[in-house]
Amino acid sequence: MATTQSSTKKRKSASSGANGAKPDVPGVSAEKLLEFYNQMVYVRLFEEACQRAFRQGRVGGYLHVYIGQEAVAVGLLDTYQPEDRVITAYRDHAHALLLGSPPNEVMAELYGKGTGIVKGKGGSMHLFDVPNGLMGGYGIVGGHIPLGVGMAYAMAYQQTGGIVQLYFGDGAIHNGAYHEAANLAGLWGKSGMNPTLFILENNQYGMGTSVERATANTDLGSKFASYGIEHEKVDGMDVVAMNEAAHRLSKQVRETGVPFAIEAMTYRIAPHGAADFLEKYRSKEEVKEARKRDPIGLLEQRILDAGAADEEALETIRKANKEIADAAVTFAEESPDPDIAELYTDVYADSPEVHSA
Ligand SMILES: Cc1ncc(C[n+]2csc(CCOP(=O)(O)OP(=O)(O)O)c2C)c(N)n1
């Protein structure tokens, strides 16, 4: 049972695996490449386990995995500081795991168990882990964007020194909530009062609707520019590129209080949700082609080419993470349902008092 990392803040590499050779990536050590690899494999294998559990009918509600997008959160959350806050939509398992949420509790949450990270009340789409900086997990597309921008305003006002990493999809950018919030972020940024790092995860689709079928203006960056927010497009399949941009731009946002937007060009390799099998909106060939740039495959090749580790070391990392995912499933399955008394707790800020009033 490999649950030892469950309380580890920001997971590090399970095995250095490095043979001492210098990788050919400027500024990135062999150790760092392996740390990224470990984190990406951790997320991928956990997500595969989630998808399996859902399809076996063991997880209720709905469930969306992050398969194909791992390089985005891994590259960005490497810059996380304890005073920062992270907020995202419903594709939120990776963010929780990478911030240090215990995998057992994340899996148990999906199962709706009392041992879940929000005691079984949130499910897959509503993970929260305030001590580790995760302010949710939201199911309403675009609904969390004003919350993230408001949070950044509060942080600037209280001079906490933190920034908000605000993740959302290419579907969400067409929601009215985005436009209201982006307008205020740009405006507040003029006086250094909005340290929001917008992270648009352009995975090409909002459910079955491609970007081309969702908007006449497919230049999504222009939707930041129109609110006075600078933006940069980054290869979201390349963890090193994501990480370089993340460090540079999070530093800039932290120092200036001016929002900035990253458009991470990525691809959702898995179906939209675990219940989707048909995928009529895209061809098998397209997915096959995209898999050639699977972020884990790309990193693996880079590690091997650079001599940063050999295949055996990578297999050791995969095996360790498979054990973590399997242990999380066992934990979730064996956990009790939430206690009935929990029905009224954590619903309002002063839940017990409100209930007894
Ligand atoms: C306000 C609202 N409208 C519609 C939906 C149904 N819905 C769920 S996911 C989704 C697609 C969103 O796509 P995107 O923001 O690109 O995120 P992705 O799933 O690609 O990560 C839609 C339309 C919803 N949950 N909320």
The ligand as an ORCA input file, in Angstrom:
! r2SCAN-3c Opt
* xyz 1 1
  C     -23.451     27.352    -17.405
  C     -23.293     25.949    -17.923
  N     -23.704     25.682    -19.197
  C     -23.560     24.443    -19.693
  C     -23.023     23.431    -18.935
  C     -22.839     22.045    -19.517
  N     -21.417     21.822    -19.794
  C     -20.692     21.071    -18.950
  S     -19.106     20.986    -19.432
  C     -19.353     21.959    -20.760
  C     -18.206     22.296    -21.700
  C     -17.242     23.300    -21.168
  O     -16.064     23.287    -21.924
  P     -14.708     23.934    -21.472
  O     -14.990     25.147    -20.668
  O     -13.889     24.113    -22.689
  O     -14.036     22.885    -20.495
  P     -13.488     21.407    -20.781
  O     -14.608     20.451    -20.524
  O     -13.005     21.354    -22.175
  O     -12.419     21.201    -19.775
  C     -20.685     22.328    -20.837
  C     -21.230     23.177    -21.907
  C     -22.656     23.751    -17.611
  N     -22.125     22.826    -16.789
  N     -22.774     25.006    -17.142
*
